[in-house]
Amino acid sequence: MAGMSDLADAVRAGLAARADPEQAGPMQRYMKSAMPFRGVPKPGREDLVRELVAARPVPPADEFTAAVTDLWDAAEFREERYVALTLTGHRRWAPSQDASWVPLYRHWIVTGAWWDFTDEIASRRIGPLLRAHPAPLTPLLRTWATDPDRWLRRTAVIAQLHAGEAVDLALLVDVVEATLDDPDFFLRKGIGWALRQHARIDPDWVRRFVDDHPGLSPLSRREALRHLA
């Protein structure tokens, strides 16, 4: 079976083999991406990941981290970063993750610097780490909520999208209030999204929160109350 040393090269070759130049341009324009696309939509990328995982044994954590880091940092096409992110969430293959993974994800958030990367990392990587390791992650997200980087601020706001009834309301309040006056569109949209998601669990709480925070932007308010009568 193949090992991890050639993983990044195997990903790049697999993406090249699946490339569709006719799709690459529209995908790049849709994502407003400076980095070009190969033109490999999500189903093709998932098929590639299945092939790569089937051909390799479960890797040691250090080799896995080195491989996905190489894939991300040396990426020439956006799909390479999508695959790196997908691999870190693979149930069988990705190593068990704890707070030590946060610096890697922070690096990806800051260098990816767009909603497609940030939203997946925030809700599917940082969020589960927060619930599993609240002691180190909770104060960190409060710090991120006031960070100069807009994508770290958005991460702090939307990290609990999939928390359900396990949501830390004190943290949610703190990160929303910390970004309440932020004029950034993605922050305002993220605030509304986070509140709308929690409205599925406790709509009355969200109504009260909105009423108690007249400084919420119209966008955040509209998004928060979208599905509430």
C-alpha positions in Angstrom: 0.0 0.0 0.0 1.1 3.6 -0.6 2.3 5.7 2.3 2.0 9.3 3.3 5.2 10.7 1.8 3.6 11.1 -1.6 0.1 12.1 -0.4 0.3 15.7 -1.6 1.6 14.7 -5.0 -1.1 12.0 -5.2 -3.8 14.6 -4.5 -2.5 17.0 -7.1 -2.2 14.3 -9.7 -5.7 13.1 -8.9 -7.2 16.5 -9.2 -5.3 17.1 -12.5 -6.8 13.9 -13.8 -10.3 15.0 -12.9 -9.9 18.6 -14.0 -12.5 20.2 -16.1 -11.3 23.5 -17.6 -14.8 24.5 -18.6 -15.8 24.4 -14.9 -12.6 25.9 -13.5 -13.3 29.5 -14.6 -16.9 29.7 -13.4 -15.9 28.1 -10.1 -13.2 30.7 -9.6 -15.5 33.6 -10.5 -18.2 32.3 -8.1 -15.8 32.1 -5.3 -14.1 35.4 -6.2 -10.8 33.6 -5.7 -7.4 34.8 -6.7 -6.2 31.2 -6.5 -7.3 29.3 -9.6 -9.4 26.2 -9.7 -8.8 22.9 -11.4 -12.5 22.5 -12.1 -13.2 19.6 -9.8 -16.5 19.9 -8.0 -17.2 18.4 -4.6 -18.3 14.9 -5.8 -15.1 14.4 -7.7 -13.0 15.5 -4.8 -14.8 13.1 -2.5 -14.2 10.3 -4.9 -10.5 11.2 -4.9 -10.4 11.1 -1.2 -12.0 7.7 -1.1 -9.4 6.4 -3.4 -6.5 7.9 -1.5 -7.8 6.6 1.8 -8.4 3.1 0.5 -4.9 2.9 -0.9 -3.1 3.8 2.4 -3.0 2.6 6.0 -4.2 4.9 8.8 -1.3 7.3 9.1 0.7 8.3 12.2 -0.5 11.7 13.4 2.7 13.5 12.7 2.9 12.2 9.1 -0.7 13.1 8.5 -0.3 16.6 9.8 2.8 17.1 7.7 1.0 15.9 4.6 -2.0 18.1 5.0 0.1 21.1 5.9 2.2 20.6 2.7 -1.0 20.2 0.7 -2.4 23.5 2.1 0.7 25.6 2.1 2.0 24.7 -1.3 -1.4 24.7 -3.0 -1.6 26.1 -6.5 -5.3 25.3 -7.0 -8.1 25.9 -4.5 -9.3 22.3 -4.6 -6.0 21.2 -3.0 -7.0 23.1 0.1 -10.5 21.7 0.0 -9.0 18.2 0.0 -6.6 19.0 2.9 -9.6 20.2 4.9 -11.7 17.2 4.0 -8.9 14.8 5.1 -8.8 16.4 8.5 -12.4 15.5 9.0 -12.2 12.0 7.7 -13.7 9.7 10.4 -11.5 6.8 9.9 -8.3 8.4 8.7 -7.8 11.7 10.5 -6.0 11.4 13.9 -7.9 12.1 17.1 -7.8 15.9 17.6 -7.4 18.1 20.6 -6.6 21.7 21.3 -3.1 21.2 19.9 -4.7 21.3 16.4 -6.0 24.8 16.9 -2.9 26.6 15.6 -3.1 24.7 12.4 -6.7 25.6 11.9 -6.0 29.2 12.9 -3.3 29.3 10.2 -5.8 27.9 7.6 -8.5 30.4 8.6 -6.1 33.4 8.3 -4.4 32.2 5.1 -7.5 30.9 3.5 -9.2 34.2 4.2 -12.6 33.5 2.7 -15.9 32.1 3.8 -15.7 28.7 2.1 -12.7 27.7 4.2 -13.7 29.7 7.4 -17.2 28.3 7.7 -16.1 24.7 7.4 -13.3 25.1 9.8 -15.3 27.1 12.3 -18.4 24.9 12.5 -16.9 21.4 11.7 -13.4 21.6 13.3 -13.2 24.4 15.9 -16.8 23.9 17.1 -16.3 20.2 18.0 -13.0 21.0 19.6 -14.7 23.7 21.7 -17.3 21.2 22.9 -14.7 18.5 23.7 -12.1 20.9 25.2 -14.0 24.0 26.5 -11.4 25.0 29.1 -8.7 26.1 26.5 -11.1 26.9 23.6 -13.6 29.1 25.3 -11.3 31.9 26.3 -9.5 31.6 23.0 -12.7 32.2 21.1 -13.4 35.3 23.2 -10.0 36.5 22.1 -10.6 35.7 18.5 -13.9 37.7 18.6 -11.8 40.9 19.0 -8.9 39.9 16.7 -8.0 42.2 13.8 -8.5 39.3 11.4 -12.1 39.3 10.2 -12.2 35.6 9.6 -11.1 34.8 13.2 -13.9 37.1 14.4 -16.4 35.2 12.2 -15.1 31.9 13.5 -15.7 33.0 17.0 -19.3 33.9 16.2 -20.3 30.8 14.1 -18.2 28.1 15.8 -21.3 26.8 17.7 -23.6 26.4 14.7 -23.9 22.7 15.2 -23.8 22.7 19.0 -27.6 22.3 19.4 -28.6 22.2 23.0 -24.9 22.1 24.1 -24.4 25.7 23.0 -22.5 27.8 25.5 -24.9 30.8 25.7 -22.5 32.9 27.7 -19.9 32.5 25.0 -22.4 33.1 22.3 -23.5 36.4 24.0 -19.9 37.5 24.5 -18.7 36.9 21.0 -21.8 38.5 19.4 -21.6 41.5 21.7 -17.9 41.9 20.9 -18.6 42.1 17.2 -22.0 43.9 17.4 -20.6 47.2 16.0 -18.4 45.6 13.3 -19.4 46.9 9.9 -18.1 43.9 8.1 -20.7 42.1 6.0 -19.5 38.6 6.9 -19.5 39.4 10.6 -23.1 40.8 10.4 -24.2 37.8 8.4 -22.5 35.5 10.8 -24.1 37.0 13.8 -27.5 36.6 12.2 -26.7 33.0 11.2 -25.6 32.0 14.7 -28.7 33.5 16.3 -31.0 32.0 13.7 -29.4 28.6 14.3 -30.0 28.9 18.1 -33.6 29.9 17.4 -34.2 26.3 16.4 -33.5 25.4 20.0 -34.8 28.4 21.9 -36.7 30.9 19.8 -37.9 32.9 22.8 -34.3 33.5 23.9 -33.3 34.7 20.5 -36.3 37.1 20.4 -35.3 38.5 23.8 -31.7 38.8 22.7 -32.6 40.7 19.6 -35.0 43.0 21.5 -32.3 43.6 24.1 -29.7 44.6 21.5 -31.0 47.5 19.4 -27.5 47.9 18.1 -27.7 44.8 16.0 -27.4 45.7 12.3 -30.5 45.3 10.2 -28.8 42.4 8.4 -28.1 40.5 11.7 -31.6 41.2 13.0 -33.2 40.1 9.8 -31.2 36.9 9.6 -31.7 36.1 13.3 -35.5 36.3 13.0 -35.9 34.9 9.5 -37.8 31.8 10.6 -39.6 33.2 13.6 -43.2 34.3 13.3 
